[in-house]
Amino acid sequence: MSVPLQNYLRTYRKRSGFTQTEVAFLLGSDDGMKVSRYERRVQRPTLETALAYEAIFRVPAKKLFAGLYHKVEKETMSRAQLLAQKLAPAKAVRVPSRKLAFLRAISSGQPASRAKRL
Amino acid sequence: MNLSPMETKRSLAIDPTSKGFGFAVLESPATLIDWGVRHASEDKNRRSLEKVSELIDRYQPDVLVVERTTAKGCRRRLRARQLIEDLPGLALEHGLRTKRVSRRRAQLCFSKTGSATKRQVAVALTERFPELEPHLPPMRKPWMSEDERMSIFDAVAFGYASYESWRRENRALFLLSLDPPSFHA
C-alpha cells in the first residue's frame, strides 16, 4: 500500500464542492491563500484550524491528515518502546504493571482500552 | 471490497489535450484523490512535462497511467502522441512504473461490448464518483468541438482501467498458479 499523503484537505474540499475562498471563510481566514498553502503542504495548519477542518468536512483529523498521523504514530510507538525498555529493569522497584501494559499497547498499535484490560 | 496490494497503489493518469492535459489521481478503484485540467502554452509538450513533474512531486504516485498509442484505433495527433511517448521517460526519472491502457480497454470497464461513447463513459464515472458531476460538460452538438473537461473523465477512465487490468492479470496468474508479478519488477 502507498504511504498516505500528508493531508487530504484538497480531496475533501473538492468532494464537498467548496472553493478555497469559501473554506477560508469557514476557517475564519481572510483569503484562500492560506487554504492553498495547507493543501500544497507548504504550511501546516494550527490545531484550531485542523479541528475546524474536522468540523467542516465531518471527517476525523486522523483521516484528513493521514500521512502526518502515520508519521506521528510511528514516532510515538518507537518512543513508547524506548520508555518501556527504560522502565522494565525498574519493574521490581514498583513500576505499575498497568503502565507497562499501556506502553506495550502503544508500541504495538493496540487501542488503549485494551491495555486497561491487560 | 477486498483490494489486493496493487489495487491500493496511488496512480496518476494523464490524458493530453490540444491545450494541455487532464489528470486524475486515484488511490484505489473507488478512491479519487484529485482531478483537473492543466494548460500549457508555446512549447506545449515541454510545459506539459514540467506540469506533470509538479503533479508527481505533489502526489508521489506509484504508477503513471497513459493511453496505449500503439493500440488499434488510436487517433492521437502527432504532438499528443509524442507527449504520451515522453511520459514514461519522465516517470522513470521519478522512479515510477508506467502502465499503458488502450482506450478500448478503458471503455470495456464501462460497457460489455466496449462500444461505449466518451459521453456514456463520463456519465458512468459520475455515478461512481459523484464529485465529478459539476465537471460533466453539456451534451456535445455536432458543430461543437470537444469540451476540454472531457479529458478529466478520460484520465479517470484510464486510471480506473489500470486497476481492472492489474486485477485481471493477477486472476490469470492465479489460475496459472504462478506468483503474481512484483509491483516494482
Chai-1 contact restraints between the chains, C-beta under 6 A:
chainA,res_idxA,chainB,res_idxB,connection_type,confidence,min_distance_angstrom,max_distance_angstrom,comment,restraint_id
A,M1,B,T8,contact,1.0,0.0,6.0,A-B,restraint_1
A,S2,B,K9,contact,1.0,0.0,6.0,A-B,restraint_2
A,S2,B,R10,contact,1.0,0.0,6.0,A-B,restraint_3
A,S2,B,D62,contact,1.0,0.0,6.0,A-B,restraint_4
A,T11,B,I33,contact,1.0,0.0,6.0,A-B,restraint_5
A,R15,B,E131,contact,1.0,0.0,6.0,A-B,restraint_6
